[in-house]
Amino acid sequence: MTSTSFRFARLCLAASLALGAWASASAADIKIGAAEALSGPAGQYGQSIKNGLQLAVDEINAAGGVKGNKIVLQLEDEQGRKEQAIDVFKKLIFQDRVLMLFGPTLSNSAQAADPIAQAAKVVVFGTSNTADGITSIGNYVFRNSVTEADVLPVTLQVAAKHANIKKVAVLYGNDDVFTKSGYDAFKKALDDLKIPVTTTETFAKGDVDFKAQLTKIKATNPDAIVLSALIAEGAPIMVQARQLGITVPFIGGNGMNSVKVFDLAKGNSDNLWVGSPWSLNSQTKENQHFVVAYTQKYKSAPDQFSAQAYDAMNITAQALGKIKLTGNLEADRAALRDALPAVTWTGATGAFKFRQAMGKDGKPAGYDAQQAAIVSVTRAGKYVIEK
């Protein structure tokens, strides 16, 4: 390097540092709310989501924030309950006056609380809601969690091919929007694939004894059990099935795609098939960065829910970078809503873009995720990708 170029480089660095100092001094906080189930049975999902959001915020802020503005994440515990989610949404929107919202954790809660955000014209961004109908609520409702209707047919196809599945039994929670929607998606996919169902059994959230349903299922001799459940019920179902001598594979929905299955089902966690845009074993540079950063920060492996939350915050940051924040909250909320649909992003969960959903009136409404699914099966305490 010549002395002239060296002096020029030093001048550029000095100018950059001065600009950075001005931006820091002039920057305003971007307050973003998150309503997640940090306690209760859904807390294992909500804690992962919280970690993913916070990791992304820390990285974005360390890199200078959004145009010099730091993101401040305000988390509230909605406990996985519809009533609490509604209360938390109202607090964050009207009292705390956040720019936008992430959450809630469960589809049940989203169906109840998202209309509050829609009516207030505040973006609500779901990172774990996969039931049908969420984004039909309105044009301020977004999600990057791929729907069960998109993922489950792919999961079934791959599992059927590898495990030689000709007929299945179905077991699902019939008192929850998410698990019921998962059942509907499974039923359609099974019909489309012409896979016979030997029996269909149900359970309720909070149940702990599933032996009666499993005994009926065992008597029909299925090649697999299709399971639409949250992990709190799904893991005990796997344990009790193995205790009854049922050794066939389980094919699960989004609620079963969690590393918590290895803790909750322990030695009975093998042979569970799940689909998701994310896998711990994905070797993309974006995912490897996320996995290493998450593991270093939280001393545990990430899961699908933390990965989707991490990407969601980065997607939001991209949209924020395209608008000028004026300090007029209502105008800024509308500008963010207008910028989000065009964002594309390649992150931990792969290449992402939004697609517009339709409302119940047949008119354009909110925005769903458009991503390809990765199918994995549990073996020896790990998820293994299958194609």
N, C-alpha and C positions, 0 to 999 in steps of 0.2 A: 504493500500500500504506500503511495506517495505521501509526502507531507501535506500536500494540498487536499488530497482525498481524505486523509486522516482528520485534518481540521474540519472539513465539511461534515464528516461522520460525527465528530464531537458536537458541532453546531446542531445537527439534526437531533442527536440524543438530548441535548440541552433543551431544544425547542419542544421535543416530545415530553420531557419531564415537566417542563413548565406548563404545557397544555394539560398534562395529567393532573398536576396540582390544581389548576384552575377548574378542571372538570370536577375534581373531588370536592373542591370548596363550593362549587355551584350546584353540585348534584343534589337531587331530591330522591327520597326513598320511594320505591314502587311497592306499595303494600298489596300483597296477594294473600288471599285467605285459603285455607284448606280445612274442610270438614271431613274428618276421617274417624273410623272406629278404632280408637287407641286403647279401648278396654272392651270387655265383654267377649263373647264367643268369636266375633269377627276381628278381634284385636290383632290376631296373627297376620291378617291381611293389611290392616291399617298401619301397623308398625312398619311393615315393609314399605308401604307407600310413603309414609313419613320419611323414612330413611332415603328413599330414592329422590324425593322432592328436595330434601335438604342437601344431599350430595350435589345435585345439579345447581342449586342456588349458590352453594359455596364455590363451585368451580366458575360459574358465571361471574360472580362478584370478584373473585380473585383475578379474573381476566379483565377487570375494568367495569363490570356491570353492563347495563344496556345504555349505551351512549353516555357513560359516566354515572348513570343512576344505579344505585344498589337495590337489589330485590330484597325485600323483607317478607319472610314467610310467617304468617300468623296462623297457627294450628289450633283447632278446637276439636274436642272429643265428642263425636256424635253417637258413640257407643253401639253402633250398628242397629239403632232403633229409629223408626220413622219419625216419631214425635220429637225426639232429640235432634234429628237432622234438620227438621223444619225450624226449630228454635235456634239452632246454631247458624243456619243460613240467614235468618232474620237478623241475628246479632252482627254477623260479619258484613252483611250488605248495608243495613240501615244505621247501626250504631258505630261499627268500626270503619265503615265506608271503604272497604277494600276495592281494588280495581276490578278483580275477577276472582273466581272460586275454583278450587279443585275439590272433587269428591261428589257425593259421599261414597263410602266404600261399597255398599251393597246396592244391587239393583232395586230391591224393595224400597230402600231409603231414597234412591234417586227418583223413583216414580212419585214419591210423596213430596220431596223437597225441590226438585228442579223447576216445577212451575213457579215457585217463589222467585227464583232467579230470572226466569223468562219474563214474568210480569214486571220485574224491576229493571229489565233490560241490562242484565249483568251476565257476562259469559260464565257458564258453568262447564267445567272440563272434567269429564269422568275418565279415570284411568283404570277402573276395574269393573265397570258396569257393562255386562254383555247381553242382558235380556233384550228381547225384541221390544220396540216401542219407546225406548228412552229418548232417542233423538227426534221422534215425531212430536215431542212436547213443544218444540219451537226453535227458532233460528238462532237463539243464544245458547243452545245446548250442543256441546261437542264431546267427542270421546275418541281416544286412541286405543281403547280396548276392543279388539276384534270380536264381533258378535258370535254367539254360539251357532247361529244359523250358517255362518261362513266357515267356522272351524270344524264343527262336529262331523260333517260329511267326509272331510279329508281324513280326520282321525279314524273314522270307521273303515274307510277304504284301505288305509295302510295297515291297520290292525288286522282286518279280515284277510288281507293278502299274506301277511307274515305268520299269523297264528292259525291259519286254516279255519276260519270261523264261518260256519254255515247257518247257525241259528243262535239266538241270544235270548236271555231273560232281561227284563227292564226293571230297575228299581229307582224311584225318584221321590223327592220331597214335594208333597202336593200342597203345601201351605206357604210357599215362598215364590215371589215373582221370578227370581233367577232360576231356581231349580225346576219350576213348572215350565218356564220358557225353554230351558235346556231339554226337558222331556219332549216338548213339542218339536224342537229341532231334531232331536234324535229320532223321533217317530217318523218324521218326514224323510229323513235320510235313510232310515231302514226300509221304508216303503220304496224309495227311489232305487235303492240297491237290491231290492227284492230279497232281503234277509228276514226270514220268519222270526216271530217273537213267540217264545214258548209260554211266557206268563208276564204280567205286569203287576208289580207290587209297589206300595207307597209307604211313606213314613212322614212324620211331622218334625219340624225343628225342635230340638231339645230332647228327642227320643234317645234312649241309651241301649235299649234291648231290641235287636233286629232279628233274633233267632227264628221267630215265627215266619217272617217273610222269607228269610234265607232257606228255611226248611222246605217251604213250598217251591222255591226256585230250584233247589237241589233235586227235587223229585221230577222236575221237567227235563233234566239232563241237558242244559244249554252248553254251547261251546264258549260262551263268554257272558259276563254280566255287564250290561250298559247301566252306568250309574250317574245320575244327575243329583249331585249333593254338594254341600259345603264341607270343608275338611273336618269340621267338628263332629259331624255325623258320618262322613265318608270314611274316615280312618277307622273308627270302631266297627263299621260294617265290614271292612276288609279283614280286620282281626277276627271277628266272629265267624265270618265265612270260612276262613282257614281252620278255625277251631272245629267247625262242622264237617271238615274234610272236603270243602269246595276248593278246588285247585285251579279252576279256569281263570283266564285273564279278566281283569276289570277294564272297561273302557269308560273313562271319565271326562267330564266337562271342565270348564275353566276353574271351578271351585276346587277341583282335586289337583290342580297343577301348582303345587307348592312343596318346597323342600321340607315343610313341616310334616309331611306324610311320613318321612323317615323317623321322626321323633315320636309321632303319635301312633303309627302302626308298627313301628320297630321292625322286627323280623318278618312281619307279614306284608311289607310294602312292595314286594316284587310283583312284576307282571301287571302293572298299571299303565295303560296307554292314555296319553293326553296329547292335545295339540295346542300350539301357541305360536305367535310370530317370534317368540324368544326362546332360546335354549342356553343354558350355562355353557354348553360345549360348542356353541357357535364360535368359529375362529376368525370372524371379521375383526379388523383392527379397532373398530368402534366398540364392539362388545368386549373385547379383551381389555381395552382401557377401562370400561365401566366395571367389569368384574374385579380387576386389580384394585381400582380406586375404592370400590364398595367394601371389598374384603379388608383392605388396610384400615379404612375408617371405622368399620363396625365389627371387625373381628369375626365375621361369619359370612357365609356365601349368600349372594343375592338370589332372588327368585323372580318369577315373571312379573309380579306386582311392583316390586321395586324398580325393575327395568322399565316397565311402562310409565311409571311415575317420573323417573329420571328423564326419559325421552319427552314426556309431556311438558315438563318445565322448559326443556330446551326448545321445543316447538313454540311454546309461548314466548320465549325470549326472542326467537326469530321474528315473530309477528310484532313484538314491541319495538324491535329495531327498525321496522318499516314505517312506524308512525311517529308523529311529533306529539309528545305529551304536553298538554296546555295548562294543566292544573284544574281545568273544568272537568270534574269527575264524570258527569253524565256524557260529555262529549268524548272524553278519553275512553270510557267504557264502550261507546258505539264504534270508535275508531279501531279498537282492538278487535271487536267482533267482525268488522269489515275486513281486517287484515288477515285473520287466522285462516280462512278457507283456502287461500292460495299458497300457504306454507308447505314446502316439501322438506323432508329431513331424513338423513341417514344416521341412525344412532344404534343403540344397543339392540333394539328390536328389528333392525334392518331398515330397508327403504320404506318411507312412509309418505302418504298423502291422504287428504280428506276426500270423501265423496258425499254428496248431499243426499240426505234422507227425505222421505216424503211424510207429510203429516197425515192424520186421519181424514182430513178433508181433501186429500189428494194434491195438496199444494206443497212446494218445497219447504222444508223445515230445517232441522239441525244437520249435524255432520258426523258421519261414521268414519271409521278407519278403513283404509284399503291397503291390506298387507297380506302376504303369503304366509301360510301356516307351516310350522315345523312340527313333525310328529315324533314323540319320544316315548320310550318304555322304561320303567324302573327295573334296574337289575343291580343287585348287591349294593343297595343304598345310593344308587346314582341314576340320573336320567341319561339314557342312551338314545341318540338320534337314529330314527329309522326312515327309510324312503320307500 
